[in-house]
Amino acid sequence: MSLNIKHLLGLQDVSKNDIQLILDTATTFREVLDRPIKKVPTLKGTTIVNLFYENSTRTRLSFELAEKRLSADTLNFSTSNSSAKKGETFKDTVRNIEAMKIDMIVVRHESAGVPLYLTKISKASIINAGDGRHEHPTQALLDMYSIKERLGKLQGLKVCIVGDISHSRVALSNIFGLKTMGANVSLCAPPTMLPKNIEQFGVKIYHDINKAVAENDVLNVLRIQLERDAGTTIPSLREYHNYFGVTAEVIEKNNKDILILHPGPINRGV
């Protein structure tokens, strides 16, 4: 059984069967982490370029580690040490990389749509590691895997995404992926942090964190993305914390057993 997609650009158009296959494959490889030597030859002879135009810690290191554990040849691209600093265009950078006969590009970029553009100018498989406010499919797949590992299923679960929804590519990918897998998805945020017409995706909206915690099985808590001007959508971080902070007191009072996820980085105290 194989995937019906060459690229992973987002989860909006990925089928339930393909998502299930990815999650099942991840489960199969999970035991590699418990081996004395955490390496298998699955991608031996495959060359992968990590093309990151935005800062990243967890995503970049996770991709690099996974690639190496699967025996791929890995190349890491950094704009600060590349010809992009000399004025080379994105298209020319990709064409030069393409000439090196690589097999896959993992790309993160501040502009939505860049992974799709890459599919037009490169023959390599493209994986979206986050593009602007659009999607972050691998983070959502990891979230779904973690939920299924802890709770045993996705179908029928009630999952609430809390926080800065309007600036979050993680939120969109989770909405698409979780709903495809049969979960009931809701959002909890101030009205100013919700995208217009977000209800069209079939999500329930909360403006009360206590009610959101009480009525759901899982919380996925997002940070406020201050680097994307999210701070201008709320009066203050303190006020946001007072009304939407996921604190020990809120959990203890409403739902002690709720599963809590956070994609990082964490803004502690918010």
C-alpha positions as a Markdown table, in Angstrom:
| # | Residue | x | y | z |
|---|---|---|---|---|
| 1 | Met | 0.0 | 0.0 | 0.0 |
| 2 | Ser | 1.4 | 3.4 | -1.0 |
| 3 | Leu | 0.4 | 7.1 | -0.7 |
| 4 | Asn | -1.7 | 8.6 | -3.5 |
| 5 | Ile | 0.2 | 11.9 | -3.2 |
| 6 | Lys | 3.7 | 12.9 | -4.3 |
| 7 | His | 3.8 | 16.1 | -2.3 |
| 8 | Leu | 2.6 | 17.0 | 1.2 |
| 9 | Leu | 1.6 | 20.6 | 0.9 |
| 10 | Gly | -1.3 | 20.6 | 3.4 |
| 11 | Leu | -4.0 | 18.4 | 4.9 |
| 12 | Gln | -7.0 | 20.1 | 3.3 |
| 13 | Asp | -7.0 | 17.8 | 0.3 |
| 14 | Val | -5.3 | 14.7 | 1.8 |
| 15 | Ser | -7.6 | 11.6 | 2.0 |
| 16 | Lys | -8.5 | 9.7 | 5.1 |
| 17 | Asn | -6.8 | 6.7 | 3.7 |
| 18 | Asp | -3.5 | 8.6 | 3.1 |
| 19 | Ile | -3.6 | 10.1 | 6.6 |
| 20 | Gln | -4.2 | 6.7 | 8.2 |
| 21 | Leu | -1.4 | 5.2 | 6.2 |
| 22 | Ile | 1.0 | 7.9 | 7.4 |
| 23 | Leu | -0.1 | 7.4 | 11.0 |
| 24 | Asp | 0.2 | 3.6 | 10.7 |
| 25 | Thr | 3.7 | 3.9 | 9.2 |
| 26 | Ala | 4.7 | 6.2 | 12.0 |
| 27 | Thr | 3.5 | 3.6 | 14.5 |
| 28 | Thr | 5.6 | 0.9 | 12.7 |
| 29 | Phe | 8.8 | 3.0 | 12.9 |
| 30 | Arg | 8.1 | 4.0 | 16.6 |
| 31 | Glu | 10.0 | 1.0 | 17.9 |
| 32 | Val | 13.2 | 2.2 | 16.2 |
| 33 | Leu | 13.5 | 4.8 | 18.9 |
| 34 | Asp | 13.9 | 2.1 | 21.5 |
| 35 | Arg | 16.8 | 0.3 | 19.7 |
| 36 | Pro | 20.4 | 0.7 | 20.9 |
| 37 | Ile | 21.2 | 2.0 | 17.4 |
| 38 | Lys | 18.4 | 4.2 | 16.2 |
| 39 | Lys | 18.9 | 3.8 | 12.5 |
| 40 | Val | 17.3 | 1.9 | 9.6 |
| 41 | Pro | 18.2 | 1.9 | 5.8 |
| 42 | Thr | 14.7 | 2.9 | 4.6 |
| 43 | Leu | 15.9 | 6.1 | 2.7 |
| 44 | Lys | 19.4 | 5.0 | 2.0 |
| 45 | Gly | 20.5 | 6.6 | -1.3 |
| 46 | Thr | 17.8 | 9.4 | -1.0 |
| 47 | Thr | 19.0 | 13.0 | -0.9 |
| 48 | Ile | 16.9 | 15.5 | 1.0 |
| 49 | Val | 17.3 | 19.3 | 1.2 |
| 50 | Asn | 15.9 | 21.2 | 4.2 |
| 51 | Leu | 15.2 | 24.6 | 2.8 |
| 52 | Phe | 14.3 | 26.8 | 5.7 |
| 53 | Tyr | 13.6 | 30.6 | 5.1 |
| 54 | Glu | 12.1 | 31.0 | 8.6 |
| 55 | Asn | 13.6 | 30.4 | 12.0 |
| 56 | Ser | 12.9 | 27.0 | 13.4 |
| 57 | Thr | 14.1 | 24.7 | 16.2 |
| 58 | Arg | 11.8 | 21.8 | 16.7 |
| 59 | Thr | 10.7 | 21.4 | 13.1 |
| 60 | Arg | 14.1 | 21.7 | 11.5 |
| 61 | Leu | 15.8 | 19.4 | 14.0 |
| 62 | Ser | 13.0 | 16.9 | 13.9 |
| 63 | Phe | 13.2 | 16.6 | 10.1 |
| 64 | Glu | 17.0 | 16.4 | 10.1 |
| 65 | Leu | 17.0 | 13.7 | 12.8 |
| 66 | Ala | 14.3 | 11.7 | 11.1 |
| 67 | Glu | 16.1 | 11.9 | 7.8 |
| 68 | Lys | 19.3 | 10.7 | 9.3 |
| 69 | Arg | 17.7 | 7.9 | 11.3 |
| 70 | Leu | 16.2 | 6.7 | 8.0 |
| 71 | Ser | 19.7 | 6.8 | 6.4 |
| 72 | Ala | 19.0 | 9.7 | 3.9 |
| 73 | Asp | 21.7 | 12.0 | 2.8 |
| 74 | Thr | 20.7 | 15.3 | 4.3 |
| 75 | Leu | 21.6 | 18.9 | 3.3 |
| 76 | Asn | 20.6 | 21.9 | 5.4 |
| 77 | Phe | 20.1 | 25.2 | 3.7 |
| 78 | Ser | 20.4 | 28.5 | 5.7 |
| 79 | Thr | 19.6 | 31.8 | 4.1 |
| 80 | Ser | 22.2 | 33.5 | 6.3 |
| 81 | Asn | 25.0 | 31.4 | 4.8 |
| 82 | Ser | 23.7 | 31.2 | 1.2 |
| 83 | Ser | 23.8 | 33.2 | -2.1 |
| 84 | Ala | 20.4 | 34.6 | -1.1 |
| 85 | Lys | 22.4 | 37.2 | 0.8 |
| 86 | Lys | 24.1 | 38.2 | -2.5 |
| 87 | Gly | 20.8 | 38.7 | -4.2 |
| 88 | Glu | 20.1 | 35.3 | -5.7 |
| 89 | Thr | 16.4 | 34.8 | -6.3 |
| 90 | Phe | 14.4 | 32.0 | -4.7 |
| 91 | Lys | 13.7 | 30.4 | -8.1 |
| 92 | Asp | 17.4 | 30.4 | -9.0 |
| 93 | Thr | 18.3 | 28.9 | -5.6 |
| 94 | Val | 15.9 | 26.1 | -6.2 |
| 95 | Arg | 17.1 | 25.5 | -9.8 |
| 96 | Asn | 20.7 | 25.2 | -8.5 |
| 97 | Ile | 19.6 | 22.7 | -5.8 |
| 98 | Glu | 17.6 | 20.8 | -8.4 |
| 99 | Ala | 20.6 | 20.5 | -10.6 |
| 100 | Met | 22.3 | 18.5 | -7.8 |
| 101 | Lys | 19.8 | 15.7 | -8.5 |
| 102 | Ile | 18.1 | 15.8 | -5.1 |
| 103 | Asp | 15.0 | 13.7 | -4.3 |
| 104 | Met | 13.0 | 15.8 | -1.8 |
| 105 | Ile | 12.8 | 19.3 | -0.5 |
| 106 | Val | 11.4 | 20.2 | 2.9 |
| 107 | Val | 10.6 | 23.9 | 2.9 |
| 108 | Arg | 9.6 | 26.5 | 5.4 |
| 109 | His | 8.8 | 30.0 | 4.3 |
| 110 | Glu | 7.1 | 33.1 | 5.6 |
| 111 | Ser | 5.0 | 33.3 | 2.4 |
| 112 | Ala | 1.9 | 31.1 | 1.9 |
| 113 | Gly | 1.9 | 29.1 | -1.3 |
| 114 | Val | 5.7 | 28.7 | -1.6 |
| 115 | Pro | 5.5 | 24.8 | -1.3 |
| 116 | Leu | 2.9 | 24.8 | -4.1 |
| 117 | Tyr | 5.2 | 27.0 | -6.3 |
| 118 | Leu | 8.1 | 24.6 | -5.7 |
| 119 | Thr | 6.1 | 21.8 | -7.3 |
| 120 | Lys | 6.0 | 23.9 | -10.5 |
| 121 | Ile | 9.7 | 24.4 | -10.7 |
| 122 | Ser | 11.2 | 21.2 | -9.2 |
| 123 | Lys | 10.8 | 17.5 | -10.0 |
| 124 | Ala | 11.5 | 16.6 | -6.3 |
| 125 | Ser | 8.9 | 15.7 | -3.8 |
| 126 | Ile | 7.9 | 18.7 | -1.7 |
| 127 | Ile | 7.1 | 18.6 | 2.0 |
| 128 | Asn | 5.6 | 21.8 | 3.6 |
| 129 | Ala | 7.2 | 22.5 | 6.9 |
| 130 | Gly | 5.1 | 25.6 | 7.3 |
| 131 | Asp | 4.2 | 28.4 | 4.8 |
| 132 | Gly | 3.0 | 31.7 | 6.2 |
| 133 | Arg | -0.4 | 31.4 | 7.8 |
| 134 | His | -1.5 | 28.7 | 5.4 |
| 135 | Glu | -0.7 | 25.2 | 6.7 |
| 136 | His | 1.8 | 23.1 | 8.8 |
| 137 | Pro | 0.8 | 19.6 | 7.9 |
| 138 | Thr | 3.5 | 17.6 | 9.6 |
| 139 | Gln | 2.8 | 19.3 | 12.9 |
| 140 | Ala | -0.9 | 18.3 | 12.6 |
| 141 | Leu | 0.1 | 14.8 | 11.7 |
| 142 | Leu | 2.3 | 14.6 | 14.8 |
| 143 | Asp | -0.6 | 16.0 | 16.9 |
| 144 | Met | -3.0 | 13.4 | 15.6 |
| 145 | Tyr | -0.4 | 10.6 | 16.1 |
| 146 | Ser | 0.1 | 11.8 | 19.7 |
| 147 | Ile | -3.7 | 11.9 | 20.4 |
| 148 | Lys | -4.2 | 8.4 | 18.9 |
| 149 | Glu | -1.2 | 7.0 | 20.9 |
| 150 | Arg | -2.6 | 8.3 | 24.2 |
| 151 | Leu | -6.4 | 7.9 | 23.6 |
| 152 | Gly | -6.5 | 5.1 | 21.1 |
| 153 | Lys | -8.6 | 6.8 | 18.5 |
| 154 | Leu | -9.4 | 10.0 | 16.7 |
| 155 | Gln | -13.0 | 9.2 | 15.5 |
| 156 | Gly | -15.6 | 10.9 | 17.7 |
| 157 | Leu | -13.1 | 12.7 | 19.9 |
| 158 | Lys | -13.8 | 16.3 | 20.8 |
| 159 | Val | -10.7 | 18.4 | 20.2 |
| 160 | Cys | -10.5 | 22.2 | 21.0 |
| 161 | Ile | -7.8 | 24.4 | 19.6 |
| 162 | Val | -7.2 | 27.3 | 22.0 |
| 163 | Gly | -5.4 | 30.6 | 21.3 |
| 164 | Asp | -4.2 | 32.7 | 18.4 |
| 165 | Ile | -6.1 | 30.9 | 15.6 |
| 166 | Ser | -5.9 | 33.8 | 13.0 |
| 167 | His | -2.1 | 33.6 | 12.8 |
| 168 | Ser | -1.8 | 29.9 | 13.1 |
| 169 | Arg | -0.9 | 27.5 | 10.3 |
| 170 | Val | -1.0 | 24.7 | 12.9 |
| 171 | Ala | -4.6 | 25.4 | 13.6 |
| 172 | Leu | -5.7 | 25.1 | 10.0 |
| 173 | Ser | -3.9 | 21.8 | 9.4 |
| 174 | Asn | -5.3 | 20.4 | 12.6 |
| 175 | Ile | -8.8 | 21.4 | 11.6 |
| 176 | Phe | -8.5 | 19.8 | 8.2 |
| 177 | Gly | -6.8 | 16.6 | 9.4 |
| 178 | Leu | -8.8 | 16.0 | 12.5 |
| 179 | Lys | -12.1 | 16.5 | 10.7 |
| 180 | Thr | -11.1 | 14.1 | 7.9 |
| 181 | Met | -10.3 | 11.5 | 10.6 |
| 182 | Gly | -13.8 | 11.9 | 12.2 |
| 183 | Ala | -13.0 | 14.1 | 15.2 |
| 184 | Asn | -15.2 | 17.0 | 16.3 |
| 185 | Val | -13.1 | 20.2 | 16.2 |
| 186 | Ser | -13.8 | 23.4 | 18.1 |
| 187 | Leu | -11.9 | 26.7 | 18.6 |
| 188 | Cys | -11.6 | 28.8 | 21.7 |
| 189 | Ala | -10.2 | 32.4 | 21.3 |
| 190 | Pro | -11.2 | 36.1 | 21.5 |
| 191 | Pro | -13.2 | 37.2 | 18.5 |
| 192 | Thr | -10.2 | 39.2 | 17.3 |
| 193 | Met | -8.1 | 36.1 | 17.1 |
| 194 | Leu | -10.5 | 34.1 | 14.9 |
| 195 | Pro | -10.3 | 34.3 | 11.1 |
| 196 | Lys | -13.4 | 35.6 | 9.3 |
| 197 | Asn | -15.8 | 32.9 | 8.2 |
| 198 | Ile | -13.8 | 30.1 | 10.1 |
| 199 | Glu | -17.2 | 28.5 | 10.8 |
| 200 | Gln | -17.3 | 27.4 | 7.2 |
| 201 | Phe | -14.9 | 24.5 | 8.1 |
| 202 | Gly | -17.5 | 23.1 | 10.5 |
| 203 | Val | -16.0 | 24.1 | 13.8 |
| 204 | Lys | -17.7 | 25.1 | 17.0 |
| 205 | Ile | -16.6 | 28.4 | 18.6 |
| 206 | Tyr | -16.0 | 29.0 | 22.3 |
| 207 | His | -15.2 | 32.3 | 24.0 |
| 208 | Asp | -15.1 | 30.7 | 27.5 |
| 209 | Ile | -12.1 | 28.7 | 28.4 |
| 210 | Asn | -13.9 | 27.0 | 31.3 |
| 211 | Lys | -16.6 | 25.7 | 29.0 |
| 212 | Ala | -14.1 | 24.6 | 26.4 |
| 213 | Val | -12.1 | 22.6 | 28.9 |
| 214 | Ala | -15.3 | 21.0 | 30.4 |
| 215 | Glu | -16.8 | 19.9 | 27.1 |
| 216 | Asn | -13.7 | 18.5 | 25.2 |
| 217 | Asp | -11.4 | 15.5 | 25.4 |
| 218 | Val | -8.3 | 17.3 | 24.0 |
| 219 | Leu | -6.9 | 20.8 | 24.1 |
| 220 | Asn | -4.3 | 22.0 | 21.6 |
| 221 | Val | -3.0 | 25.2 | 23.0 |
| 222 | Leu | -1.4 | 27.8 | 20.7 |
| 223 | Arg | 0.9 | 30.6 | 21.6 |
| 224 | Ile | 0.2 | 34.3 | 20.7 |
| 225 | Gln | 2.4 | 35.0 | 17.7 |
| 226 | Leu | 3.8 | 38.4 | 18.6 |
| 227 | Glu | 6.2 | 38.3 | 15.6 |
| 228 | Arg | 3.1 | 38.4 | 13.4 |
| 229 | Asp | 1.6 | 41.4 | 15.2 |
| 230 | Ala | -0.8 | 39.2 | 17.2 |
| 231 | Gly | -0.3 | 41.5 | 20.2 |
| 232 | Thr | -2.4 | 44.2 | 18.5 |
| 233 | Thr | -5.5 | 42.0 | 18.6 |
| 234 | Ile | -5.8 | 41.9 | 22.4 |
| 235 | Pro | -5.7 | 44.7 | 25.1 |
| 236 | Ser | -2.8 | 43.0 | 26.9 |
| 237 | Leu | -1.1 | 39.7 | 27.5 |
| 238 | Arg | -2.3 | 39.8 | 31.1 |
| 239 | Glu | -5.9 | 40.2 | 30.1 |
| 240 | Tyr | -5.6 | 37.4 | 27.6 |
| 241 | His | -4.2 | 35.2 | 30.3 |
| 242 | Asn | -7.0 | 36.0 | 32.7 |
| 243 | Tyr | -9.7 | 35.0 | 30.2 |
| 244 | Phe | -8.1 | 32.3 | 28.0 |
| 245 | Gly | -5.1 | 31.1 | 30.0 |
| 246 | Val | -5.0 | 27.3 | 30.4 |
| 247 | Thr | -3.9 | 27.1 | 34.0 |
| 248 | Ala | -3.8 | 24.3 | 36.5 |
| 249 | Glu | -6.8 | 25.9 | 38.3 |
| 250 | Val | -8.9 | 25.9 | 35.1 |
| 251 | Ile | -8.0 | 22.2 | 34.4 |
| 252 | Glu | -8.6 | 21.1 | 38.0 |
| 253 | Lys | -12.0 | 22.8 | 38.2 |
| 254 | Asn | -13.4 | 21.7 | 34.8 |
| 255 | Asn | -11.8 | 18.5 | 33.5 |
| 256 | Lys | -8.8 | 16.8 | 35.2 |
| 257 | Asp | -8.5 | 14.1 | 32.6 |
| 258 | Ile | -8.3 | 16.3 | 29.5 |
| 259 | Leu | -5.3 | 15.7 | 27.2 |
| 260 | Ile | -3.2 | 18.9 | 26.6 |
| 261 | Leu | -1.0 | 19.4 | 23.6 |
| 262 | His | 1.2 | 22.4 | 22.6 |
| 263 | Pro | 3.2 | 22.7 | 19.3 |
| 264 | Gly | 5.7 | 25.1 | 20.8 |
| 265 | Pro | 7.4 | 27.4 | 21.3 |
| 266 | Ile | 5.7 | 28.1 | 24.7 |
| 267 | Asn | 5.1 | 31.6 | 26.0 |
| 268 | Arg | 5.2 | 30.9 | 29.7 |
| 269 | Gly | 2.9 | 33.0 | 31.9 |
| 270 | Val | 0.5 | 33.6 | 29.0 |
